[in-house]
Amino acid sequence: MSEITKCPKCGGEYVYFDGVLYVCPDCAYEFQEGDGEAEENTVAKDSNGAELFDGDAVTVIKDLKVKGSSMVIKRGTKVKSIRLTENPEEVDCKIDGSSIVLKTCFLKK
């Protein structure tokens, strides 16, 4: 039996071939056999699809509760000087003197 292909996005093991593309039922990601290597070099993008860079200023688009704290980051809060992390879906920043990691899907440039 051949080697089982894993999903390059979520790492799911239940990937199936639909005749044209491989499909992951866990995250609904569709890909071709060689897409795994290209997927690793993704760039950080905000909620609108704009590319993010170190030092950018962004705005929070949704009220966010901070886990382990009673702090709430309000919608419209401007965050200056973000730092990109190894994960393209997260950025590191400081809000009110606290270092926080935010998901890029809640930010806009």
C-alpha positions as CSV (number, residue, x, y, z in Angstrom):
1,M,0.0,0.0,0.0
2,S,1.3,3.5,-0.8
3,E,2.3,6.2,1.8
4,I,-0.7,8.0,3.3
5,T,-0.8,11.7,2.4
6,K,-1.4,14.1,5.3
7,C,-3.0,17.5,5.0
8,P,-0.4,20.3,4.8
9,K,-2.7,22.8,6.5
10,C,-3.9,20.9,9.6
11,G,-1.9,17.7,9.5
12,G,-5.1,15.6,9.3
13,E,-4.6,11.9,8.4
14,Y,-8.0,11.3,6.7
15,V,-7.2,12.8,3.3
16,Y,-8.9,11.4,0.3
17,F,-8.3,11.8,-3.5
18,D,-11.4,12.9,-5.4
19,G,-10.0,12.4,-8.9
20,V,-8.4,15.8,-9.3
21,L,-7.4,17.1,-5.9
22,Y,-6.7,15.7,-2.4
23,V,-9.3,16.8,0.1
24,C,-9.0,17.0,3.9
25,P,-12.4,16.4,5.5
26,D,-11.3,18.0,8.8
27,C,-10.5,21.5,7.5
28,A,-12.0,21.3,4.0
29,Y,-8.6,22.1,2.4
30,E,-8.0,21.0,-1.2
31,F,-4.5,20.5,-2.5
32,Q,-2.4,18.7,-5.0
33,E,0.3,16.2,-4.1
34,G,3.3,18.6,-4.3
35,D,1.6,21.5,-2.5
36,G,3.0,20.6,1.0
37,E,6.4,22.2,0.4
38,A,5.0,25.5,-1.0
39,E,2.5,25.8,1.8
40,E,5.3,26.1,4.4
41,N,6.5,29.4,3.0
42,T,3.3,31.3,3.6
43,V,3.3,35.0,4.6
44,A,1.2,36.7,7.3
45,K,-1.9,38.3,6.0
46,D,-4.6,40.4,7.8
47,S,-8.3,39.8,7.7
48,N,-8.6,41.6,4.3
49,G,-5.7,39.7,2.7
50,A,-3.0,42.5,3.0
51,E,0.5,41.2,3.7
52,L,1.8,42.1,7.2
53,F,5.4,43.0,7.9
54,D,7.5,43.6,11.1
55,G,6.8,47.0,12.5
56,D,3.4,47.5,10.9
57,A,0.5,49.3,12.7
58,V,-2.8,47.4,12.7
59,T,-6.3,47.8,14.1
60,V,-8.3,45.2,16.0
61,I,-11.6,44.4,14.2
62,K,-13.4,42.6,17.0
63,D,-13.6,42.8,20.8
64,L,-11.2,40.1,22.1
65,K,-11.2,38.6,25.6
66,V,-7.7,37.8,26.8
67,K,-7.4,34.3,28.2
68,G,-6.3,34.1,31.8
69,S,-7.1,37.7,32.4
70,S,-10.1,40.0,32.8
71,M,-8.7,42.3,30.1
72,V,-10.7,42.9,26.9
73,I,-9.1,44.4,23.8
74,K,-11.8,46.6,22.3
75,R,-12.6,46.8,18.6
76,G,-10.8,49.7,17.0
77,T,-7.7,49.4,19.2
78,K,-4.6,50.5,17.3
79,V,-1.6,48.3,17.7
80,K,1.8,49.7,16.7
81,S,5.0,47.8,15.9
82,I,3.8,44.3,15.5
83,R,6.4,41.4,15.3
84,L,5.8,38.4,13.1
85,T,6.1,35.0,14.6
86,E,7.1,31.6,13.0
87,N,3.4,30.9,12.7
88,P,2.0,33.1,9.8
89,E,-1.4,33.2,11.6
90,E,-0.1,35.0,14.7
91,V,1.7,38.2,15.5
92,D,3.3,39.4,18.7
93,C,2.6,42.9,20.0
94,K,2.3,45.0,23.1
95,I,-1.1,46.4,24.3
96,D,-1.2,48.5,27.5
97,G,2.3,47.3,28.4
98,S,1.4,43.6,28.1
99,S,3.0,41.3,25.5
100,I,0.2,39.5,23.7
101,V,0.0,37.2,20.7
102,L,-2.9,38.0,18.4
103,K,-4.4,36.0,15.5
104,T,-4.1,37.8,12.2
105,C,-7.7,37.1,11.3
106,F,-8.7,39.7,13.9
107,L,-6.5,42.4,12.6
108,K,-6.6,44.8,9.6
109,K,-3.8,47.0,8.3
